[in-house]
Amino acid sequence: EYEPPNAYDVFNLGNSLPIPLDEMVGLIEEAMGKRANRHYTDRAVGDMTVTYADITKAKDLLGYHPTTSIAEGIRRFVAWSLRQNAPARANGIPRSLCQMD
């Protein structure tokens, strides 16, 4: 069993597969049933062109092996987030103050 070196440890979790930002936005649009208002600009100096989670440590120490695709994870997250905001809307909090609108 893994014992952290201190009272805590830090792990990258993901699936180690990079995804283009445009594709990710498309998945969020699909899950939300809405189109994003996209505004493209030039890259800023220092912007990374590719990023992904290095999950080697989590695999080695925790036996972590991701099984959820990014598309399924986004669908689940959006559904969860909308459920979290539903009580606020039911209590009369304006839509503009709810995160997912």
C-alpha positions in Angstrom: 0.0 0.0 0.0 1.3 3.4 -0.9 2.3 5.7 1.9 2.9 9.4 1.0 6.2 10.9 2.0 4.4 13.6 4.0 0.8 13.9 5.1 -0.1 14.4 1.4 1.1 13.8 -2.2 0.3 15.3 -5.6 -0.7 13.3 -8.6 -1.6 14.2 -12.2 -4.8 12.4 -13.3 -6.0 12.2 -16.8 -5.5 9.9 -19.7 -2.2 11.1 -21.2 -3.8 11.7 -24.5 -3.7 15.4 -25.7 -6.9 16.8 -27.2 -7.1 20.0 -29.3 -8.8 22.8 -27.5 -11.3 23.2 -30.4 -12.3 19.6 -30.0 -12.7 20.0 -26.3 -14.9 23.0 -26.7 -17.0 21.1 -29.3 -17.5 18.3 -26.7 -18.6 20.8 -24.1 -21.0 22.4 -26.6 -22.5 19.0 -27.4 -22.9 18.1 -23.7 -24.5 21.5 -23.0 -26.7 21.6 -26.1 -25.4 25.1 -26.8 -22.9 26.7 -29.1 -20.0 28.6 -27.6 -19.3 32.2 -28.7 -15.8 31.5 -30.0 -13.3 34.3 -30.4 -9.9 33.3 -31.9 -6.8 35.4 -31.3 -3.1 34.9 -31.9 -1.3 32.8 -29.4 0.4 34.6 -26.6 4.1 34.4 -26.2 4.9 31.3 -24.1 1.5 29.5 -24.9 2.0 25.7 -24.9 1.0 24.1 -28.2 0.4 20.6 -26.6 -0.2 19.7 -22.9 -1.2 16.4 -21.3 -1.1 14.8 -17.9 1.9 12.6 -17.1 0.2 9.9 -15.1 3.2 7.7 -14.7 3.4 8.4 -10.9 -0.3 7.6 -10.4 0.0 4.4 -12.4 3.2 3.3 -10.6 2.1 4.2 -7.1 -1.7 3.9 -7.1 -2.3 1.4 -9.9 -4.3 4.2 -11.7 -5.6 3.2 -15.1 -8.1 5.6 -16.6 -11.2 4.1 -18.3 -13.4 7.1 -18.9 -13.0 8.9 -22.3 -12.8 12.7 -22.4 -16.1 12.8 -24.2 -17.8 10.7 -21.5 -16.1 12.6 -18.7 -17.3 16.0 -20.1 -20.9 14.7 -20.4 -20.8 13.4 -16.8 -19.3 16.7 -15.5 -21.8 18.9 -17.3 -24.7 16.8 -16.1 -23.4 17.0 -12.5 -22.8 20.7 -12.8 -26.3 21.3 -14.0 -27.7 19.3 -11.1 -25.7 21.4 -8.7 -27.2 24.6 -10.1 -30.8 23.4 -10.3 -31.6 24.1 -6.6 -30.3 27.7 -7.0 -32.5 28.3 -10.0 -35.5 26.7 -8.2 -34.9 29.2 -5.3 -35.1 32.2 -7.6 -31.4 32.9 -8.0 -31.0 34.7 -11.4 -29.7 32.6 -14.2 -26.9 35.1 -14.7 -25.5 34.1 -11.3 -25.5 30.3 -12.0 -22.2 29.1 -13.4 -23.3 27.1 -16.5 -25.5 29.7 -18.2 
